[in-house]
Amino acid sequence: MDFTEVETRVKVIVLYQIDADINNAARPHKMIYQGREIVFTELGLYHPTKRGQRMVHVFDMSDDESDYRLEFDAERLSWTLVAITSAN
Amino acid sequence: MDIGRNHECELVEALSASAPDPNFGATLSDGESVREDTRDDGLAERRRNYGLGRTPHSNLILNQELPLIMHIDLNSCFATVEQQSRPSLRGKPIGVTNRIRENCCVIAASIEAKQLGVKVGMSRKEAEQLVPNFIMLETDPPKYHWAYQRLMRIMKSYSPNVKMKSIDEGLIDFHGTPHQDLVKVGYEIKQRLHKDLGCWMRCNIGIGTNRFLAKLASGLHKPDGLDLINADNLQEVYKGLKLTDLPGIAKRLSLRLMQNHINTPLEFLMADDQILRKQVFRSTIMGLGWYQRLRGFEVDDFKTKQGQVGRQFVLDKRTNDDDEILARLQYLCQTSAMKLRHSGLDARGMLVWLVFAKAPTFGNGRPEGFWQKRKMYDTAVFTDQDVFARARELFLQRPRQTVTAIGMTCYGLTPTTRSQITLLPENVRADDLMLALDDANTRYGNFTVTYADALIGKNLIKQKIPFGSTRYFELLISGT
């Protein structure tokens, strides 16, 4: 298993499904990382967490090849790619 | 625990206080003759209902009520949540530890790792020798907290009587709720867990007439099982089990039972209460508790009282240097003091303990290589500074040996009296400052403002996941 810490801002396109459960309503659809477009196929786990009073929404996504940890900072309205895990 | 003991004491008092005046018309197993019931205080009826004082194997009385306690246990919780969040880990032998180091140990293993022989508590080295493709990950508390919250939300939608036993298991008491088929409810909970958390999440569910049987049932078919134990199948279930399969019976207790010719759960069930009280457990509370528990009567529904707060840490390097150890001890004190304040408690007692690299010779009966010092002070404290000052005072009395592990515990806990108006306001300035710092840290994240000395410890010691109690969950997750 390769685990790479990235910690970089990325461009993300989000899908919002009006009829989904509130915790699954919004999820990243694809992102641009290092000029490459990565389309997500599965939401592994969504969970919110707090950094002090700041709310951060964590999305563990997969594109069938690797797993990506994406964080959305609800105060700064920014997306950060935190880490990539690849199974060997 | 105290409250629990009191609760059990009352029960025992009610049921067995009549030892010199046993008001039931039966013959005790030791042949002692007893007189007929002449008092109408309900005691005899209750004793009969519990089957007390009857000879072995005669008229076994089991709790006949509908099983209304459901025990839910997330399978290999931390590892499964990791596999849920990272699909590439699914189906692989993984383990979770607090901080990955050479000598760290597995605190949770995936089902695949367990099937290959990896056990909780096993060192990373052992696990990797056993399973060459074993993957070790660091814990991610907010994830587990989320899983815990989702599980609790599901459970609370069925009954207000929900008790989380730990981060990954809890029980629902359906007494007083509209009658429903609990097996159906169990399958529904499994489906909701899949929907709310993800397809990889699995749980064991057990249903019984008391907490003990519900927990036992939840462990019968791991992983992802659902079982019900009631008076009809209880003996059948016991037949297929070993003593150590029973929750609460570990190796030592099973040996003690075997010494008294109780070799199987069924023999344990059939054992006379007098034998359990006088011979096996040599304690009325314990003996009677097991006698009733095995029969499906509830004896474990009591509240526990918080008796102590503390932390421990296996040092990242063996050292005899006061400054290095104190920096780590200060961090332990700071997190313990946070817990005290979070629980609204003050502490009078302080205990500091150390484990040495080489066993010192004390000759006073203490375990070799272990040193501890405790003191009960006149005044109670709750600030980081005060807790550390007391721990430091005790620590500096240590023998000069190389230390491998440290720990501290605050005891003698009392509800805080800080809300009372004082005649000496200058005395509470430090307390007020501490509360102001807590506010700042709540807003910007724990340890945003902290002691410079404690930074070393903070960078080395990771906030651990509470296994037993979920008491401090909100505190520990905030800003970690």
Boltz contact constraints between the chains, C-beta under 6 A:
constraints:
  - contact:
      token1: [A, 1]
      token2: [B, 135]
      max_distance: 6.0
  - contact:
      token1: [A, 42]
      token2: [B, 87]
      max_distance: 6.0
  - contact:
      token1: [A, 44]
      token2: [B, 84]
      max_distance: 6.0
  - contact:
      token1: [A, 44]
      token2: [B, 85]
      max_distance: 6.0
  - contact:
      token1: [A, 44]
      token2: [B, 86]
      max_distance: 6.0
  - contact:
      token1: [A, 44]
      token2: [B, 87]
      max_distance: 6.0
  - contact:
      token1: [A, 45]
      token2: [B, 84]
      max_distance: 6.0
  - contact:
      token1: [A, 45]
      token2: [B, 85]
      max_distance: 6.0
  - contact:
      token1: [A, 45]
      token2: [B, 198]
      max_distance: 6.0
  - contact:
      token1: [A, 47]
      token2: [B, 143]
      max_distance: 6.0
  - contact:
      token1: [A, 47]
      token2: [B, 146]
      max_distance: 6.0
  - contact:
      token1: [A, 49]
      token2: [B, 142]
      max_distance: 6.0
  - contact:
      token1: [A, 50]
      token2: [B, 478]
      max_distance: 6.0
  - contact:
      token1: [A, 51]
      token2: [B, 445]
      max_distance: 6.0
  - contact:
      token1: [A, 51]
      token2: [B, 479]
      max_distance: 6.0
  - contact:
      token1: [A, 52]
      token2: [B, 443]
      max_distance: 6.0
  - contact:
      token1: [A, 52]
      token2: [B, 444]
      max_distance: 6.0
  - contact:
      token1: [A, 52]
      token2: [B, 445]
      max_distance: 6.0
  - contact:
      token1: [A, 52]
      token2: [B, 479]
      max_distance: 6.0
  - contact:
      token1: [A, 53]
      token2: [B, 443]
      max_distance: 6.0
  - contact:
      token1: [A, 60]
      token2: [B, 85]
      max_distance: 6.0
  - contact:
      token1: [A, 62]
      token2: [B, 87]
      max_distance: 6.0
  - contact:
      token1: [A, 67]
      token2: [B, 86]
      max_distance: 6.0
  - contact:
      token1: [A, 67]
      token2: [B, 88]
      max_distance: 6.0
  - contact:
      token1: [A, 85]
      token2: [B, 86]
      max_distance: 6.0
  - contact:
      token1: [A, 85]
      token2: [B, 88]
      max_distance: 6.0
  - contact:
      token1: [A, 87]
      token2: [B, 88]
      max_distance: 6.0
